[in-house]
Amino acid sequence: MSKHHSLLQSFGAVMVLDGESRRIQAVSRNLNKLLGLADTELRAISPATVLGKRLSQRLRQELHGRQRLASPLAFRRLHDTTRLQVHAYRTHRHVVVEIEPLSPLGKRRLLGTVNERLMRLAEATHQEELLDYLVTAVQQLTGHDRVSVCHFDSDWHGLIVAEAQGGHLPALLGQRFPASDFPITLRRTYERHPIRLIHDASAHAEPPLPCTPEGESVDLRHCFLRAPAPERQRYLQRLGVRGAMSLAMQGDTGLWGLLFCHSAAPHPVSPPVRDAVRTLVQMATQRLLLLRARQEARYLQRVQDSLVLSTNARVEPQSPVELLSAQAETWCSLFRAHGVALWLKGSVYADGHTPDAAVVAQFVKRLDKAHRHSGPWCTRGVASEPLTESLNMPDQCGILAVPLPMSVAQRGWLIFFRPEQVETLYWAMQPTSAPLPPVMVAPSAAWCEEVVGKSEAWQRVERLAVMDLGEDLTLAISAYEISTLNMHLERERKALAAANQRLEQLAHFDPLTQVWNRYRIEQAIDAELVAAKRYGAAFALLLFDVDHFKQINDTHGHSVGDDVLVSLARLVETSLRGCDHLGRWGGEEFVVLATHSDMDAAVGLAERLRSLVATLHVSGLDQPITVSIGVAIWQPGDSCKTLMARADAAMYRAKRSGRNRVELAEERVT
Ligand SMILES: Nc1nc2c(ncn2[C@@H]2O[C@H](COP(=O)(O)OP(=O)(O)OP(=O)(O)O)[C@@H](O)[C@H]2O)c(=O)[nH]1
């Protein structure tokens, strides 16, 4: 335990009791003065002599099983007008009682003033207004020479953001205190004891006097009256400060800042004023957090408003290139960036000031390895960051990159770039490590430093917002990929349908005449045979053959022969009923399947067709075209083969009987 942990400031007095709070084991030297006791009396006192019987009993009760008094107790000693305030807490072995005089300040008046200040604080709508009002109000209450608010940045450097000046100390507004001024142990202390009062930094600190022979050193680390550590004393001296009070401004994620009250001369602050300042600071901090939360919410809303992508994308999906060219400007202004790149499946899409595509790809490769989790990655010093220092990014200083979880195996990246922002920082006091310039400057003189090679810092809210944007973009790109995939599928489906149709055509139609081929007409005949067998519905087959076709071919050429076949098929097909079918049986032979037809109807149809064909005129052919037709009527027990054989025989009979005729097939002998 370092020595100063058992030294005390003298603006109050301390009594160290045993663990039972029954016996005094040590007191501070000034206790007798505070209580108006003779030095000789000190050795013989008990808690009851100091506090009175009732209060010492109450103290024992309240500390029973508790670490500290819930709130201070006030008392007045017999025959004495001074009111005193008592605080007490337990250490490992002792109970430490701190006693301070209460100034006869009009408590009512103080309350009224504090209330009025609180109301004003609660009405502030901007951080600057709020803090300016806070420092002014605190200075009026405590009378310190200078009251400042110091805000910590993410590196724990403190910037003085508001200040009220009484004139005796130099201004610190806009200056910074290095993080080394606020070591972690000091910051932790503020979590436990949000207020620190140093009445006189130069005052001689004293150890408590042991009152019993076994009196041992007491740990006064948590004592409000503890003396400042020697290094803190020196620090304040360098600042020209003797009286100091500081209060923690506790944010939701840690210490937001500190409120400092400094005076060039020793400066006491009575307990009620301290309480009032503490209330004001707490209220201001709450208000501050609320204002910041509102500001962040407004910013996030703006980012949300720009996230129409996913909704739009569902209606009209855009490609990554389209997305980027439509949104890059908005995104860059939201994230205060001068360039943005989108890395997807090995391709880089970029807008604004970005490094070369090859450099982006290299960066992504490293990032993918080094940064496995789903949150964003950022730096404000590309050249000094191990991941990026060897990459050629001359125009970039800051990078904010968010992964896009496109698939389990592969991530895309959305990357924002910020330029360098040369910043002049004003530091409070010369650094102790730096040698002093030959001409002595006041040790408290500020010095300024130009910070190069850094971009503006990426704010917490920006890192949150970029995750929203990343998610939205992932959705938009996935929607686009799905729609492109669907488009391909649709195209393939159509191509397949067309191929199927072609296949069907080839399989079922005669390529020359476009009427059914033999295979298809046979299928139709078989189907008709099944129906006829089941329902007894008669049907007929008409087999016809062009007369002297060889001679047409030989005389006029094959192509005229083809024309004859095509014209004939067209003519016959168009003159048939919808329920009858025409098929090419082979060569110049055709078959008509006449459904629901008995002998009369079939012969009638054959005759009609025969005379119709005789009227056919084909260009390049001056002779009439005639056909010989054999008609076979379905009989129970018929197959396609037997029916066709009968029709064929009838047709040959027609040929033999002089052509251009219809012959009815003989009935099958059963
Ligand atoms: N142009 C053309 N000719 C074909 C086609 N298919 C078969 N032929 C010809 O049709 C002719 C049929 O002749 P034949 O079987 O002797 O009969 P025909 O000359 O019509 O005599 P009859 O039937 O007895 O009146 C042959 O010369 C075949 O080459 C075809 O698709 N186009």
The ligand as an SDF file (V2000), in Angstrom:
LIG
                    3D

 32 34  0  0  0  0  0  0  0  0999 V2000
  -42.0390  -35.7860 -106.0220 N   0  0  0  0  0  0  0  0  0  0  0  0
  -42.1840  -36.7830 -105.1990 C   0  0  0  0  0  0  0  0  0  0  0  0
  -42.3000  -38.0090 -105.6300 N   0  0  0  0  0  0  0  0  0  0  0  0
  -42.4790  -39.0470 -104.8030 C   0  0  0  0  0  0  0  0  0  0  0  0
  -42.4880  -38.8700 -103.4320 C   0  0  0  0  0  0  0  0  0  0  0  0
  -42.6800  -40.0810 -102.8120 N   0  0  0  0  0  0  0  0  0  0  0  0
  -42.7750  -41.0130 -103.8050 C   0  0  0  0  0  0  0  0  0  0  0  0
  -42.6610  -40.3830 -105.0320 N   0  0  0  0  0  0  0  0  0  0  0  0
  -42.7060  -40.9360 -106.3280 C   0  0  0  0  0  0  0  0  0  0  0  0
  -44.0260  -41.3810 -106.6210 O   0  0  0  0  0  0  0  0  0  0  0  0
  -43.9340  -42.3090 -107.6480 C   0  0  0  0  0  0  0  0  0  0  0  0
  -44.9510  -43.4350 -107.4750 C   0  0  0  0  0  0  0  0  0  0  0  0
  -45.0370  -44.0870 -108.6370 O   0  0  0  0  0  0  0  0  0  0  0  0
  -45.7460  -45.4070 -108.7780 P   0  0  0  0  0  0  0  0  0  0  0  0
  -45.8060  -46.1780 -107.4770 O   0  0  0  0  0  0  0  0  0  0  0  0
  -45.1720  -46.1260 -109.9560 O   0  0  0  0  0  0  0  0  0  0  0  0
  -47.2380  -45.0620 -109.1690 O   0  0  0  0  0  0  0  0  0  0  0  0
  -47.8760  -44.0420 -110.1310 P   0  0  0  0  0  0  0  0  0  0  0  0
  -46.8850  -43.4870 -111.0730 O   0  0  0  0  0  0  0  0  0  0  0  0
  -48.6140  -42.9870 -109.3010 O   0  0  0  0  0  0  0  0  0  0  0  0
  -48.9040  -44.8960 -110.8590 O   0  0  0  0  0  0  0  0  0  0  0  0
  -50.2850  -45.3830 -110.3060 P   0  0  0  0  0  0  0  0  0  0  0  0
  -50.2490  -45.2990 -108.7850 O   0  0  0  0  0  0  0  0  0  0  0  0
  -50.3740  -46.7900 -110.7480 O   0  0  0  0  0  0  0  0  0  0  0  0
  -51.2620  -44.4890 -110.9010 O   0  0  0  0  0  0  0  0  0  0  0  0
  -42.4990  -42.7870 -107.6610 C   0  0  0  0  0  0  0  0  0  0  0  0
  -41.8700  -42.3600 -108.8510 O   0  0  0  0  0  0  0  0  0  0  0  0
  -41.8560  -42.1770 -106.4780 C   0  0  0  0  0  0  0  0  0  0  0  0
  -40.4910  -41.8530 -106.6740 O   0  0  0  0  0  0  0  0  0  0  0  0
  -42.3080  -37.5710 -102.9540 C   0  0  0  0  0  0  0  0  0  0  0  0
  -42.2770  -37.2960 -101.7700 O   0  0  0  0  0  0  0  0  0  0  0  0
  -42.1640  -36.5650 -103.8700 N   0  0  0  0  0  0  0  0  0  0  0  0
  1  2  1  0
  2  3  2  0
  2 32  1  0
  3  4  1  0
  4  5  2  0
  4  8  1  0
  5  6  1  0
  5 30  1  0
  6  7  2  0
  7  8  1  0
  8  9  1  0
  9 10  1  0
  9 28  1  0
 10 11  1  0
 11 12  1  0
 11 26  1  0
 12 13  1  0
 13 14  1  0
 14 15  2  0
 14 16  1  0
 14 17  1  0
 17 18  1  0
 18 19  2  0
 18 20  1  0
 18 21  1  0
 21 22  1  0
 22 23  2  0
 22 24  1  0
 22 25  1  0
 26 27  1  0
 26 28  1  0
 28 29  1  0
 30 31  2  0
 30 32  1  0
M  END
$$$$
